[in-house]
Amino acid sequence: MPEMLNLELLEKGARKLNLPLSKGQLEMFETYQRELTKWNEKFNLTAVSDSEGIQTKHFLDSMSLLLPLLSALAPEAKTVPEAYKRLAKMKLRAIDVGTGPGFPGLVLKIMWPALELSLVEATGKKVQFLRHMIRELGLEDVEAYHARAEEMGQDGTHRGSYDLVMARAVAVLPVLVEYLMPLARKGGLVLAMKGPSASEEVLESETAIRILGGEVQKVVDVEVPLLAEERRIVIIRKVAETPEMYPRRPGIPQKRPLGSKK
């Protein structure tokens, strides 16, 4: 039997977030960390590979996305644990774009088993790892796609299909919104995990967001336990259908951000 990993930082951080972790969830996170460490030695899936970094910069950071989701989806709840109980029963469709080795998507799936999740990643080895983890953790209603965001946004199976569209550290917001907005259904939410520059990026993205059918709801400051970096979540509501021409073909959004004056 493999040696038990010390998940003290994860447990401590989850308590600070008021998010309960069951024994089963802890076992899943233990498996996740062990497999990520093992695979990373061969395939360099992430620059953050030490135990402390995985638990704080990957697991807890991803988990913190639940806080603004709880406020948005269970606003009538009076406490975080009560909101989390309500959220856990909601069967929503979510997609994580540029997920890498599963952040934040797989972490949210462990915390929210009812979530129907698609993971999108352009690097083949990372997709292999994602599919391995889905099997290892025995997860249901999860698919990992080897594709670019621009391709997914023009695929009729996925376009306009998701209640929640999310991404972490993929691109600057003027570029990112063209990746994400086409995937959201009208009325759905787009969530971009950002750092201190979030408000500035929102200003730079106003034209793109409007063209793509979005409306910024708020920028939420989230304090991630045991993490020094600032985390801000940009929440955008899809209020109108995205014009058919978006997203443009692969590579163009990054070269010529929508609404850019350059």
N, C-alpha and C positions, 0 to 999 in steps of 0.2 A: 504494500500500500504506500502511495506517495506521502511524504511528510506534510502535515497540516501547515498551511500558511498562516501567518499572523495578519489578520485583517483588522487590527485594533484601530488604525487610522480611519478606515472606512466606517467602522461601527461608530466611532466617536463623531465623525463628520455627519453621518446620517442622523444621529441623535440631535445634533445642533440644528439640522434642517427640519427636525420634527417628522422625519420620514422613517417609519418602522421597517426593520429588516427581519424577516423570518429566518429560521434556521435553513430552510430550503433556499432562500435567496442568497444567504451567505455562502452556502455550498456552491451555488452557481457562480458567484463572483470569485470564489477560490479557484474553481476550475478555469474560469475565464483568464484570471491572472496567470495561472500556471501555464496554460496553453499559449498565451500571448508571449510570455517570456521564452518559452521553448521555440516557438516559431520565429521569434524575432532574432534569435541567434543565427538562423539560416537565411532569413529573407529580409531583414531590416524593415519591419513593418511600421515601426515608430521610433522616433528619437528618444522618447521617454520610456525607458524599459526597466528602471529600478522599482522595487516594491513600493516605496513611498510615493514615487511619481505616478505609478499606475493607479494607486488608490486615490490620490488627490487630484492630479492633473487630468486623469481620464475618467475614473469612476465618479468621484464626487462632483467634478465639473459637469459631467453629463447629467447626473442626477439633479443638479440644481435647476435644470430646465423645467422640471416638474412644478416648481413654485409658481412661475407666471401662468403655467397651464392650469394649475389648480384654481387660481384667481379667475381665469377666463372661463373655465368650463364648469366650475362648481362654486359660483360666487355667493350662493346662499349659505354655504357652510361657514360655521363660526370659528373653526380651528383647522389647522393644517391636517392633522390626522383624520378629522371628519371629512374634509374635502378629498383627501387621498382615498378613503374608503369608497366615496362616490365615484371618483375617477376610475378606480380599479375595475368597476363594473361596466364602464362605457366601452362599447365596441366601435371604435373609430378606425378609419384608414389613415395611416401615416407613411411618409416617405422621407428617408434621410439621404440627402444628396452629398456625394463626396465623403462618405462615411469612414473611409480608411479602414482600420481594423474594428470598426463598429461603434464609433462615438459620434453623436450620443445615442444612436438608434438601438443598439443591442442592450445598452444599460437601461434605457427606458422600457424595453420589452421585458427585461427581468423584473423591473419594478411594476410593470403594468401588463400582466399576461393576456388580458383581453384585447390588447392592441393588435390590429392587423397591419403588419409592417413590411415595407419594401426598403431594401438597402441598395444604394447605387454607388458603384465604385469603378473607376476607369483602369485601375492597376490590377492585372490578372492575379498576382500572388495574394493580394489582399482579399480578392473575391474568393479564392480558394480557402483562405483562412476563415472568412465569414461563413462559408458553407460548412466547413469543418466544425465551427463553433455552434452553428444551428443544430447539427447532428449531436454533438457532444452534450449540449444543454437540453436536448429533447424539446426544442421550441417548435410550436405550431403556428401556422399563419404568418410565417416569415419567409421572404424570398430575397436572395442576393442577386443583383443584376450586374453583369460586366458590361458597362455602357457609360457613355458620356451624358451629362445632364441635358445637353442640347438635343441628343437623340431621344431621350426619354420624353422630353417636353413636346416632341412632334409625333410621338407614338400614341395612336388613338386609344390604346388600352390604358394608358396612364394619364394622358392629358386631361386636365380638369376633373380628376377622379379622387383627389385626396382631401380629407378633412384637415390634416396637419401636414405641412411641408417644412422641413427643418434642415439646417446645415450649421456646421461649426468649422471656423477657420478655413474656409474654402477659397474665398475671394473677397475683394472690397465690395461693399454693398451695391454700388451702381452696376457692377457686373453680376453679382450674386442674384439680384432680383430677377434678372432675365432667365437665369437657370431655374429659379424656384416658382415664380408666379404662374407660369403656364400649367404647372402640375396641380395647383390648388383648384378645388371646386369653388363655384361662386358661394360666398359665405364662409369659406374655409379660412384657416389661419396659416400664415407664413411666419416662421420664427428663425431669426438669424442670431447666432451666438457671437457676440462681438466684445471688444475690449473698450478702452477709454475713448477711442475715436468714434464711437457709435453715433453720437448726436451729429457730429460733423459729417459722417458718411450718409446719414439720413437726409441732411440738407442737400448733399451732392446727388442724391438719388431721387429727389422729388419728381422730376420730369419723367424718369424711367418708371417709377412706381405708378404714376398717374396713367401713362400710356399703356402699361401692362394690366391695368384694371384693379390696382390696389389702393389702399388707404391706410396710412400709418395710424395704429391705435395708440401705441405708447412705446417708450423706451424704458425698460425696467432694470434698475440696478439690483444685482443679485450678489450677495456676499457668500462666496464659496468657502466653507470651513477649511482651514489649514492651507489655503491657497493665497499667495501674496498678490497675484495678478487681479486686476479689476475685471469684472464680468458684467456686461450689459446685454440684455436681450431685446432685440428689435422685434416688435409684434406688428404685423401687417395683416389687415383683413382684405380678402378678395371681394370686391364689391361689383365688379363687372367682368365680363368675359375678356380674356386676353386675345388681341388680334391674331389671326391665323399665322401671320408672318413671323411671330415670335414663339420660341427662341429662334434666332438666326442660326445658320449652319455652324458646326463646331469650330471654335477658335475665334469667330467674329465678335461675340460679346466682349471678350477680353481685349481684343485689338481695338475695337471701337465701341466703348461703353455707350449704351443707349442714353441719349440726352446730353452727352458730353459736348462741350463747345470746342474741344481740341480738334 
